[in-house]
């Protein structure tokens, strides 16, 4: 396989070449791409998924491969995920045919767009028969050359919220003639902070974060409205629903107490990313056989970030794993940071993992 990798990098144009034998399907979820490697039995198939989208962040890096587009950068490493899956597609096409098909899914819209659900709605699993789904994400707190996973929830369910407080504007020197929405907004923020600490079981992980607040346009006018935005993250759908109900109830109470109007909207729901036991066990064995026990962390703590691969895992069994991105001996810059950089040294390991996983799913793990 090392020889095949050394022959050159694959890209989307390579997948279209007849010599590689891929027929490319385009347009799912808008810009999604699927390329299938036919197996001996076309009714059997697995999905290997990479996300593609960037983030609305101005890149702080100054190296030559920094983003060319102002205000947009690959701050989560999705370009690296795409590269690794393209490499696996190139390698697997040159190996003996597998008993079942491998569907290489390049998915848009993971960063808040629920692209996984949109691809499912567009018929992904009907058009490409699938028994299991697999995903992988780089992880800056894990050293390069190492992998992590767990059975059960590995990423949290999440939902975003928008709270609009409507009062009555007035001159800053005459607050009694209006209804100031800003103190109500501040009360909402403080009450939201108590929800995770005092309104749920303390052993059930949850995070409620108000991340944006906007009110007014000048310093001597009380505005008509104030707006808050934020997210809820939990490992339990029941806790997620409870916290949404709590936020609505707090808003209704403050509105009734002060004579204001408070509207609460929840949107961009992502389910928890929950690995099924047998598929997680297969991924763990592949890691141990390919990279060694020292490089395999089979019980990493769940993370409170969210990932729309959870939609695929609601529809099919499968597993989502982490590949270390931190340069050896260093601490990697976190995801969604303006100075984040995908570690190109892990590309080969990512390709090796995907290839070994596809082979192991159909013919069994390679034992050391």
PyMOL commands that set and color helices and strands:
alter all, ss='L'
color gray80, all
select helices_A, chain A and resi 2-6+12-16+18-20+78-93+115-121+124-127+175-177+181-198+237-258+277-291+293-295+309-315+344-363
alter helices_A, ss='H'
color red, helices_A
select strands_A, chain A and resi 24-28+32-37+41-51+100-107+132-143+147-148+152-155+157-166+170-171+206-215+221-222+225-234+261-270+273-275+296-297+317-326
alter strands_A, ss='S'
color yellow, strands_A
deselect
rebuild
show_as cartoon
